[in-house]
Amino acid sequence: MAFSYNKLWKVMIDKKMIKKDLIREAGITSTTVAKLSKDLSVSMEVLGKICKALKVNVGDIVDYIPEDE
């Protein structure tokens, strides 16, 4: 499975946030943000924290990319 967090970065730009802001407001670690930057898997709990901090739904920050693409 592959995921893209490009939407997350766009939402953050719209909200004039940087990664340090996301770490602070969502209560996540810099290691987690590094995983997101590399489009690696993170837990649903992490995605939930991000959604709560940004006031968005999970579909607003992540896309599923089928393996054959």
PyMOL Python script that loads the backbone (N, CA, C, O; Angstrom):
from pymol import cmd

cmd.read_pdbstr("""\
ATOM      1  N   MET A   1       0.837  -1.191   0.000  1.00  0.00           N
ATOM      2  CA  MET A   1       0.000   0.000   0.000  1.00  0.00           C
ATOM      3  C   MET A   1       0.877   1.247   0.000  1.00  0.00           C
ATOM      4  O   MET A   1       1.957   1.270   0.589  1.00  0.00           O
ATOM      5  N   ALA A   2       0.395   2.258  -0.660  1.00  0.00           N
ATOM      6  CA  ALA A   2       1.126   3.520  -0.701  1.00  0.00           C
ATOM      7  C   ALA A   2       0.173   4.672  -0.391  1.00  0.00           C
ATOM      8  O   ALA A   2      -0.996   4.666  -0.776  1.00  0.00           O
ATOM      9  N   PHE A   3       0.705   5.637   0.303  1.00  0.00           N
ATOM     10  CA  PHE A   3      -0.082   6.800   0.677  1.00  0.00           C
ATOM     11  C   PHE A   3       0.672   8.063   0.314  1.00  0.00           C
ATOM     12  O   PHE A   3       1.902   8.079   0.279  1.00  0.00           O
ATOM     13  N   SER A   4      -0.072   9.113   0.046  1.00  0.00           N
ATOM     14  CA  SER A   4       0.522  10.424  -0.232  1.00  0.00           C
ATOM     15  C   SER A   4      -0.068  11.423   0.753  1.00  0.00           C
ATOM     16  O   SER A   4      -1.280  11.477   0.959  1.00  0.00           O
ATOM     17  N   TYR A   5       0.815  12.214   1.356  1.00  0.00           N
ATOM     18  CA  TYR A   5       0.382  13.241   2.300  1.00  0.00           C
ATOM     19  C   TYR A   5       0.505  14.632   1.688  1.00  0.00           C
ATOM     20  O   TYR A   5       0.567  15.621   2.418  1.00  0.00           O
ATOM     21  N   ASN A   6       0.540  14.721   0.370  1.00  0.00           N
ATOM     22  CA  ASN A   6       0.651  16.027  -0.291  1.00  0.00           C
ATOM     23  C   ASN A   6      -0.470  16.972   0.133  1.00  0.00           C
ATOM     24  O   ASN A   6      -0.254  18.174   0.289  1.00  0.00           O
ATOM     25  N   LYS A   7      -1.667  16.418   0.318  1.00  0.00           N
ATOM     26  CA  LYS A   7      -2.793  17.261   0.745  1.00  0.00           C
ATOM     27  C   LYS A   7      -2.524  17.887   2.114  1.00  0.00           C
ATOM     28  O   LYS A   7      -2.914  19.026   2.370  1.00  0.00           O
ATOM     29  N   LEU A   8      -1.852  17.132   2.994  1.00  0.00           N
ATOM     30  CA  LEU A   8      -1.521  17.654   4.321  1.00  0.00           C
ATOM     31  C   LEU A   8      -0.666  18.903   4.205  1.00  0.00           C
ATOM     32  O   LEU A   8      -0.926  19.908   4.867  1.00  0.00           O
ATOM     33  N   TRP A   9       0.361  18.836   3.357  1.00  0.00           N
ATOM     34  CA  TRP A   9       1.266  19.982   3.215  1.00  0.00           C
ATOM     35  C   TRP A   9       0.523  21.185   2.621  1.00  0.00           C
ATOM     36  O   TRP A   9       0.807  22.327   2.986  1.00  0.00           O
ATOM     37  N   LYS A  10      -0.410  20.940   1.723  1.00  0.00           N
ATOM     38  CA  LYS A  10      -1.192  22.033   1.150  1.00  0.00           C
ATOM     39  C   LYS A  10      -2.089  22.684   2.202  1.00  0.00           C
ATOM     40  O   LYS A  10      -2.216  23.907   2.247  1.00  0.00           O
ATOM     41  N   VAL A  11      -2.713  21.853   3.051  1.00  0.00           N
ATOM     42  CA  VAL A  11      -3.552  22.383   4.127  1.00  0.00           C
ATOM     43  C   VAL A  11      -2.703  23.241   5.066  1.00  0.00           C
ATOM     44  O   VAL A  11      -3.124  24.317   5.490  1.00  0.00           O
ATOM     45  N   MET A  12      -1.513  22.755   5.381  1.00  0.00           N
ATOM     46  CA  MET A  12      -0.628  23.505   6.278  1.00  0.00           C
ATOM     47  C   MET A  12      -0.220  24.844   5.664  1.00  0.00           C
ATOM     48  O   MET A  12      -0.153  25.856   6.361  1.00  0.00           O
ATOM     49  N   ILE A  13       0.050  24.846   4.369  1.00  0.00           N
ATOM     50  CA  ILE A  13       0.389  26.102   3.681  1.00  0.00           C
ATOM     51  C   ILE A  13      -0.790  27.074   3.769  1.00  0.00           C
ATOM     52  O   ILE A  13      -0.613  28.255   4.070  1.00  0.00           O
ATOM     53  N   ASP A  14      -1.998  26.559   3.501  1.00  0.00           N
ATOM     54  CA  ASP A  14      -3.198  27.398   3.567  1.00  0.00           C
ATOM     55  C   ASP A  14      -3.379  27.999   4.959  1.00  0.00           C
ATOM     56  O   ASP A  14      -3.851  29.128   5.098  1.00  0.00           O
ATOM     57  N   LYS A  15      -3.001  27.235   5.993  1.00  0.00           N
ATOM     58  CA  LYS A  15      -3.158  27.699   7.371  1.00  0.00           C
ATOM     59  C   LYS A  15      -1.904  28.425   7.877  1.00  0.00           C
ATOM     60  O   LYS A  15      -1.808  28.777   9.053  1.00  0.00           O
ATOM     61  N   LYS A  16      -0.951  28.639   6.972  1.00  0.00           N
ATOM     62  CA  LYS A  16       0.305  29.316   7.305  1.00  0.00           C
ATOM     63  C   LYS A  16       1.024  28.635   8.469  1.00  0.00           C
ATOM     64  O   LYS A  16       1.511  29.288   9.392  1.00  0.00           O
ATOM     65  N   MET A  17       1.076  27.316   8.397  1.00  0.00           N
ATOM     66  CA  MET A  17       1.731  26.518   9.433  1.00  0.00           C
ATOM     67  C   MET A  17       3.027  25.926   8.902  1.00  0.00           C
ATOM     68  O   MET A  17       3.165  25.651   7.710  1.00  0.00           O
ATOM     69  N   ILE A  18       3.978  25.736   9.819  1.00  0.00           N
ATOM     70  CA  ILE A  18       5.192  25.001   9.479  1.00  0.00           C
ATOM     71  C   ILE A  18       5.172  23.688  10.271  1.00  0.00           C
ATOM     72  O   ILE A  18       4.316  23.483  11.132  1.00  0.00           O
ATOM     73  N   LYS A  19       6.120  22.813   9.969  1.00  0.00           N
ATOM     74  CA  LYS A  19       6.129  21.489  10.602  1.00  0.00           C
ATOM     75  C   LYS A  19       6.216  21.582  12.119  1.00  0.00           C
ATOM     76  O   LYS A  19       5.599  20.779  12.819  1.00  0.00           O
ATOM     77  N   LYS A  20       6.967  22.541  12.636  1.00  0.00           N
ATOM     78  CA  LYS A  20       7.061  22.706  14.098  1.00  0.00           C
ATOM     79  C   LYS A  20       5.703  23.029  14.699  1.00  0.00           C
ATOM     80  O   LYS A  20       5.394  22.588  15.806  1.00  0.00           O
ATOM     81  N   ASP A  21       4.887  23.796  13.978  1.00  0.00           N
ATOM     82  CA  ASP A  21       3.529  24.115  14.449  1.00  0.00           C
ATOM     83  C   ASP A  21       2.691  22.840  14.531  1.00  0.00           C
ATOM     84  O   ASP A  21       1.953  22.628  15.493  1.00  0.00           O
ATOM     85  N   LEU A  22       2.818  21.998  13.507  1.00  0.00           N
ATOM     86  CA  LEU A  22       2.056  20.748  13.478  1.00  0.00           C
ATOM     87  C   LEU A  22       2.468  19.844  14.641  1.00  0.00           C
ATOM     88  O   LEU A  22       1.618  19.249  15.303  1.00  0.00           O
ATOM     89  N   ILE A  23       3.768  19.746  14.882  1.00  0.00           N
ATOM     90  CA  ILE A  23       4.276  18.929  15.993  1.00  0.00           C
ATOM     91  C   ILE A  23       3.667  19.411  17.312  1.00  0.00           C
ATOM     92  O   ILE A  23       3.192  18.607  18.115  1.00  0.00           O
ATOM     93  N   ARG A  24       3.685  20.701  17.523  1.00  0.00           N
ATOM     94  CA  ARG A  24       3.177  21.276  18.771  1.00  0.00           C
ATOM     95  C   ARG A  24       1.656  21.105  18.901  1.00  0.00           C
ATOM     96  O   ARG A  24       1.164  20.644  19.931  1.00  0.00           O
ATOM     97  N   GLU A  25       0.930  21.474  17.862  1.00  0.00           N
ATOM     98  CA  GLU A  25      -0.534  21.485  17.957  1.00  0.00           C
ATOM     99  C   GLU A  25      -1.156  20.091  17.924  1.00  0.00           C
ATOM    100  O   GLU A  25      -2.188  19.863  18.554  1.00  0.00           O
ATOM    101  N   ALA A  26      -0.543  19.163  17.201  1.00  0.00           N
ATOM    102  CA  ALA A  26      -1.102  17.812  17.107  1.00  0.00           C
ATOM    103  C   ALA A  26      -0.519  16.878  18.170  1.00  0.00           C
ATOM    104  O   ALA A  26      -1.033  15.780  18.381  1.00  0.00           O
ATOM    105  N   GLY A  27       0.550  17.311  18.836  1.00  0.00           N
ATOM    106  CA  GLY A  27       1.152  16.463  19.862  1.00  0.00           C
ATOM    107  C   GLY A  27       1.830  15.240  19.264  1.00  0.00           C
ATOM    108  O   GLY A  27       1.764  14.149  19.831  1.00  0.00           O
ATOM    109  N   ILE A  28       2.482  15.421  18.119  1.00  0.00           N
ATOM    110  CA  ILE A  28       3.188  14.320  17.465  1.00  0.00           C
ATOM    111  C   ILE A  28       4.690  14.609  17.498  1.00  0.00           C
ATOM    112  O   ILE A  28       5.107  15.715  17.842  1.00  0.00           O
ATOM    113  N   THR A  29       5.488  13.620  17.143  1.00  0.00           N
ATOM    114  CA  THR A  29       6.943  13.779  17.206  1.00  0.00           C
ATOM    115  C   THR A  29       7.525  14.196  15.864  1.00  0.00           C
ATOM    116  O   THR A  29       6.881  14.079  14.822  1.00  0.00           O
ATOM    117  N   SER A  30       8.750  14.682  15.917  1.00  0.00           N
ATOM    118  CA  SER A  30       9.443  15.045  14.672  1.00  0.00           C
ATOM    119  C   SER A  30       9.704  13.806  13.831  1.00  0.00           C
ATOM    120  O   SER A  30       9.757  13.894  12.604  1.00  0.00           O
ATOM    121  N   THR A  31       9.869  12.654  14.469  1.00  0.00           N
ATOM    122  CA  THR A  31      10.049  11.390  13.738  1.00  0.00           C
ATOM    123  C   THR A  31       8.807  11.073  12.909  1.00  0.00           C
ATOM    124  O   THR A  31       8.910  10.611  11.773  1.00  0.00           O
ATOM    125  N   THR A  32       7.645  11.324  13.481  1.00  0.00           N
ATOM    126  CA  THR A  32       6.388  11.088  12.768  1.00  0.00           C
ATOM    127  C   THR A  32       6.280  12.021  11.566  1.00  0.00           C
ATOM    128  O   THR A  32       5.862  11.600  10.487  1.00  0.00           O
ATOM    129  N   VAL A  33       6.651  13.266  11.747  1.00  0.00           N
ATOM    130  CA  VAL A  33       6.602  14.226  10.639  1.00  0.00           C
ATOM    131  C   VAL A  33       7.580  13.800   9.545  1.00  0.00           C
ATOM    132  O   VAL A  33       7.293  13.963   8.359  1.00  0.00           O
ATOM    133  N   ALA A  34       8.722  13.260   9.933  1.00  0.00           N
ATOM    134  CA  ALA A  34       9.686  12.765   8.945  1.00  0.00           C
ATOM    135  C   ALA A  34       9.081  11.623   8.138  1.00  0.00           C
ATOM    136  O   ALA A  34       9.276  11.548   6.925  1.00  0.00           O
ATOM    137  N   LYS A  35       8.343  10.726   8.809  1.00  0.00           N
ATOM    138  CA  LYS A  35       7.653   9.636   8.105  1.00  0.00           C
ATOM    139  C   LYS A  35       6.638  10.194   7.111  1.00  0.00           C
ATOM    140  O   LYS A  35       6.555   9.732   5.973  1.00  0.00           O
ATOM    141  N   LEU A  36       5.872  11.185   7.547  1.00  0.00           N
ATOM    142  CA  LEU A  36       4.882  11.803   6.668  1.00  0.00           C
ATOM    143  C   LEU A  36       5.568  12.434   5.456  1.00  0.00           C
ATOM    144  O   LEU A  36       5.060  12.357   4.337  1.00  0.00           O
ATOM    145  N   SER A  37       6.717  13.054   5.683  1.00  0.00           N
ATOM    146  CA  SER A  37       7.455  13.706   4.593  1.00  0.00           C
ATOM    147  C   SER A  37       7.905  12.705   3.531  1.00  0.00           C
ATOM    148  O   SER A  37       8.052  13.043   2.357  1.00  0.00           O
ATOM    149  N   LYS A  38       8.120  11.455   3.978  1.00  0.00           N
ATOM    150  CA  LYS A  38       8.567  10.398   3.060  1.00  0.00           C
ATOM    151  C   LYS A  38       7.412   9.535   2.569  1.00  0.00           C
ATOM    152  O   LYS A  38       7.637   8.499   1.942  1.00  0.00           O
ATOM    153  N   ASP A  39       6.176   9.949   2.847  1.00  0.00           N
ATOM    154  CA  ASP A  39       4.971   9.200   2.469  1.00  0.00           C
ATOM    155  C   ASP A  39       4.970   7.777   3.035  1.00  0.00           C
ATOM    156  O   ASP A  39       4.494   6.845   2.386  1.00  0.00           O
ATOM    157  N   LEU A  40       5.504   7.619   4.244  1.00  0.00           N
ATOM    158  CA  LEU A  40       5.485   6.324   4.921  1.00  0.00           C
ATOM    159  C   LEU A  40       4.210   6.202   5.754  1.00  0.00           C
ATOM    160  O   LEU A  40       3.556   7.199   6.058  1.00  0.00           O
ATOM    161  N   SER A  41       3.872   4.979   6.113  1.00  0.00           N
ATOM    162  CA  SER A  41       2.660   4.737   6.893  1.00  0.00           C
ATOM    163  C   SER A  41       2.800   5.268   8.314  1.00  0.00           C
ATOM    164  O   SER A  41       3.857   5.159   8.937  1.00  0.00           O
ATOM    165  N   VAL A  42       1.724   5.838   8.805  1.00  0.00           N
ATOM    166  CA  VAL A  42       1.624   6.232  10.214  1.00  0.00           C
ATOM    167  C   VAL A  42       0.295   5.687  10.730  1.00  0.00           C
ATOM    168  O   VAL A  42      -0.576   5.312   9.946  1.00  0.00           O
ATOM    169  N   SER A  43       0.147   5.644  12.044  1.00  0.00           N
ATOM    170  CA  SER A  43      -1.059   5.063  12.629  1.00  0.00           C
ATOM    171  C   SER A  43      -2.281   5.963  12.430  1.00  0.00           C
ATOM    172  O   SER A  43      -2.167   7.165  12.193  1.00  0.00           O
ATOM    173  N   MET A  44      -3.435   5.341  12.533  1.00  0.00           N
ATOM    174  CA  MET A  44      -4.681   6.109  12.457  1.00  0.00           C
ATOM    175  C   MET A  44      -4.776   7.072  13.636  1.00  0.00           C
ATOM    176  O   MET A  44      -5.380   8.138  13.516  1.00  0.00           O
ATOM    177  N   GLU A  45      -4.190   6.709  14.770  1.00  0.00           N
ATOM    178  CA  GLU A  45      -4.179   7.598  15.932  1.00  0.00           C
ATOM    179  C   GLU A  45      -3.453   8.904  15.594  1.00  0.00           C
ATOM    180  O   GLU A  45      -3.914   9.988  15.953  1.00  0.00           O
ATOM    181  N   VAL A  46      -2.329   8.794  14.910  1.00  0.00           N
ATOM    182  CA  VAL A  46      -1.574   9.981  14.495  1.00  0.00           C
ATOM    183  C   VAL A  46      -2.397  10.815  13.527  1.00  0.00           C
ATOM    184  O   VAL A  46      -2.487  12.034  13.671  1.00  0.00           O
ATOM    185  N   LEU A  47      -3.000  10.157  12.538  1.00  0.00           N
ATOM    186  CA  LEU A  47      -3.823  10.883  11.567  1.00  0.00           C
ATOM    187  C   LEU A  47      -4.984  11.587  12.270  1.00  0.00           C
ATOM    188  O   LEU A  47      -5.354  12.706  11.914  1.00  0.00           O
ATOM    189  N   GLY A  48      -5.553  10.915  13.274  1.00  0.00           N
ATOM    190  CA  GLY A  48      -6.636  11.515  14.048  1.00  0.00           C
ATOM    191  C   GLY A  48      -6.194  12.769  14.786  1.00  0.00           C
ATOM    192  O   GLY A  48      -6.919  13.763  14.819  1.00  0.00           O
ATOM    193  N   LYS A  49      -4.996  12.723  15.382  1.00  0.00           N
ATOM    194  CA  LYS A  49      -4.464  13.895  16.085  1.00  0.00           C
ATOM    195  C   LYS A  49      -4.261  15.060  15.124  1.00  0.00           C
ATOM    196  O   LYS A  49      -4.553  16.211  15.447  1.00  0.00           O
ATOM    197  N   ILE A  50      -3.752  14.735  13.931  1.00  0.00           N
ATOM    198  CA  ILE A  50      -3.520  15.780  12.925  1.00  0.00           C
ATOM    199  C   ILE A  50      -4.850  16.381  12.474  1.00  0.00           C
ATOM    200  O   ILE A  50      -4.985  17.599  12.369  1.00  0.00           O
ATOM    201  N   CYS A  51      -5.827  15.517  12.211  1.00  0.00           N
ATOM    202  CA  CYS A  51      -7.151  15.991  11.792  1.00  0.00           C
ATOM    203  C   CYS A  51      -7.765  16.905  12.851  1.00  0.00           C
ATOM    204  O   CYS A  51      -8.342  17.942  12.526  1.00  0.00           O
ATOM    205  N   LYS A  52      -7.640  16.518  14.101  1.00  0.00           N
ATOM    206  CA  LYS A  52      -8.202  17.328  15.190  1.00  0.00           C
ATOM    207  C   LYS A  52      -7.504  18.690  15.252  1.00  0.00           C
ATOM    208  O   LYS A  52      -8.159  19.723  15.388  1.00  0.00           O
ATOM    209  N   ALA A  53      -6.180  18.684  15.152  1.00  0.00           N
ATOM    210  CA  ALA A  53      -5.415  19.933  15.236  1.00  0.00           C
ATOM    211  C   ALA A  53      -5.728  20.870  14.073  1.00  0.00           C
ATOM    212  O   ALA A  53      -5.805  22.086  14.248  1.00  0.00           O
ATOM    213  N   LEU A  54      -5.910  20.290  12.879  1.00  0.00           N
ATOM    214  CA  LEU A  54      -6.138  21.111  11.685  1.00  0.00           C
ATOM    215  C   LEU A  54      -7.629  21.335  11.390  1.00  0.00           C
ATOM    216  O   LEU A  54      -7.992  22.113  10.507  1.00  0.00           O
ATOM    217  N   LYS A  55      -8.483  20.633  12.150  1.00  0.00           N
ATOM    218  CA  LYS A  55      -9.937  20.710  11.954  1.00  0.00           C
ATOM    219  C   LYS A  55     -10.327  20.289  10.527  1.00  0.00           C
ATOM    220  O   LYS A  55     -11.038  21.000   9.818  1.00  0.00           O
ATOM    221  N   VAL A  56      -9.830  19.100  10.136  1.00  0.00           N
ATOM    222  CA  VAL A  56     -10.119  18.534   8.815  1.00  0.00           C
ATOM    223  C   VAL A  56     -10.474  17.058   8.973  1.00  0.00           C
ATOM    224  O   VAL A  56     -10.347  16.490  10.058  1.00  0.00           O
ATOM    225  N   ASN A  57     -10.917  16.450   7.883  1.00  0.00           N
ATOM    226  CA  ASN A  57     -11.154  15.009   7.841  1.00  0.00           C
ATOM    227  C   ASN A  57      -9.933  14.321   7.254  1.00  0.00           C
ATOM    228  O   ASN A  57      -9.123  14.954   6.577  1.00  0.00           O
ATOM    229  N   VAL A  58      -9.802  13.032   7.510  1.00  0.00           N
ATOM    230  CA  VAL A  58      -8.621  12.300   7.065  1.00  0.00           C
ATOM    231  C   VAL A  58      -8.446  12.371   5.540  1.00  0.00           C
ATOM    232  O   VAL A  58      -7.316  12.418   5.052  1.00  0.00           O
ATOM    233  N   GLY A  59      -9.535  12.378   4.798  1.00  0.00           N
ATOM    234  CA  GLY A  59      -9.455  12.488   3.343  1.00  0.00           C
ATOM    235  C   GLY A  59      -8.927  13.828   2.859  1.00  0.00           C
ATOM    236  O   GLY A  59      -8.548  13.980   1.697  1.00  0.00           O
ATOM    237  N   ASP A  60      -8.906  14.802   3.771  1.00  0.00           N
ATOM    238  CA  ASP A  60      -8.374  16.121   3.426  1.00  0.00           C
ATOM    239  C   ASP A  60      -6.851  16.170   3.503  1.00  0.00           C
ATOM    240  O   ASP A  60      -6.232  17.114   3.012  1.00  0.00           O
ATOM    241  N   ILE A  61      -6.239  15.138   4.129  1.00  0.00           N
ATOM    242  CA  ILE A  61      -4.785  15.178   4.319  1.00  0.00           C
ATOM    243  C   ILE A  61      -4.035  13.986   3.737  1.00  0.00           C
ATOM    244  O   ILE A  61      -2.808  14.023   3.642  1.00  0.00           O
ATOM    245  N   VAL A  62      -4.746  12.930   3.345  1.00  0.00           N
ATOM    246  CA  VAL A  62      -4.060  11.735   2.844  1.00  0.00           C
ATOM    247  C   VAL A  62      -4.789  11.154   1.642  1.00  0.00           C
ATOM    248  O   VAL A  62      -6.018  11.179   1.572  1.00  0.00           O
ATOM    249  N   ASP A  63      -4.018  10.633   0.702  1.00  0.00           N
ATOM    250  CA  ASP A  63      -4.557   9.930  -0.468  1.00  0.00           C
ATOM    251  C   ASP A  63      -3.975   8.528  -0.501  1.00  0.00           C
ATOM    252  O   ASP A  63      -2.797   8.331  -0.200  1.00  0.00           O
ATOM    253  N   TYR A  64      -4.797   7.556  -0.867  1.00  0.00           N
ATOM    254  CA  TYR A  64      -4.330   6.194  -1.098  1.00  0.00           C
ATOM    255  C   TYR A  64      -3.924   6.089  -2.559  1.00  0.00           C
ATOM    256  O   TYR A  64      -4.650   6.528  -3.450  1.00  0.00           O
ATOM    257  N   ILE A  65      -2.760   5.506  -2.794  1.00  0.00           N
ATOM    258  CA  ILE A  65      -2.264   5.342  -4.160  1.00  0.00           C
ATOM    259  C   ILE A  65      -2.144   3.852  -4.449  1.00  0.00           C
ATOM    260  O   ILE A  65      -1.329   3.173  -3.825  1.00  0.00           O
ATOM    261  N   PRO A  66      -2.941   3.324  -5.384  1.00  0.00           N
ATOM    262  CA  PRO A  66      -2.861   1.897  -5.705  1.00  0.00           C
ATOM    263  C   PRO A  66      -1.457   1.511  -6.167  1.00  0.00           C
ATOM    264  O   PRO A  66      -0.758   2.302  -6.800  1.00  0.00           O
ATOM    265  N   GLU A  67      -1.062   0.288  -5.842  1.00  0.00           N
ATOM    266  CA  GLU A  67       0.287  -0.202  -6.147  1.00  0.00           C
ATOM    267  C   GLU A  67       0.638  -0.160  -7.633  1.00  0.00           C
ATOM    268  O   GLU A  67       1.804   0.020  -7.987  1.00  0.00           O
ATOM    269  N   ASP A  68      -0.355  -0.325  -8.502  1.00  0.00           N
ATOM    270  CA  ASP A  68      -0.062  -0.437  -9.934  1.00  0.00           C
ATOM    271  C   ASP A  68       0.185   0.903 -10.611  1.00  0.00           C
ATOM    272  O   ASP A  68       0.405   0.949 -11.821  1.00  0.00           O
ATOM    273  N   GLU A  69       0.153   1.990  -9.852  1.00  0.00           N
ATOM    274  CA  GLU A  69       0.389   3.308 -10.463  1.00  0.00           C
ATOM    275  C   GLU A  69       1.826   3.748 -10.286  1.00  0.00           C
ATOM    276  O   GLU A  69       2.200   4.830 -10.738  1.00  0.00           O
TER     277      GLU A  69
END
""", "prot")
cmd.dss("prot")
cmd.show_as("cartoon", "prot")
cmd.util.cbc("prot")
cmd.orient("prot")
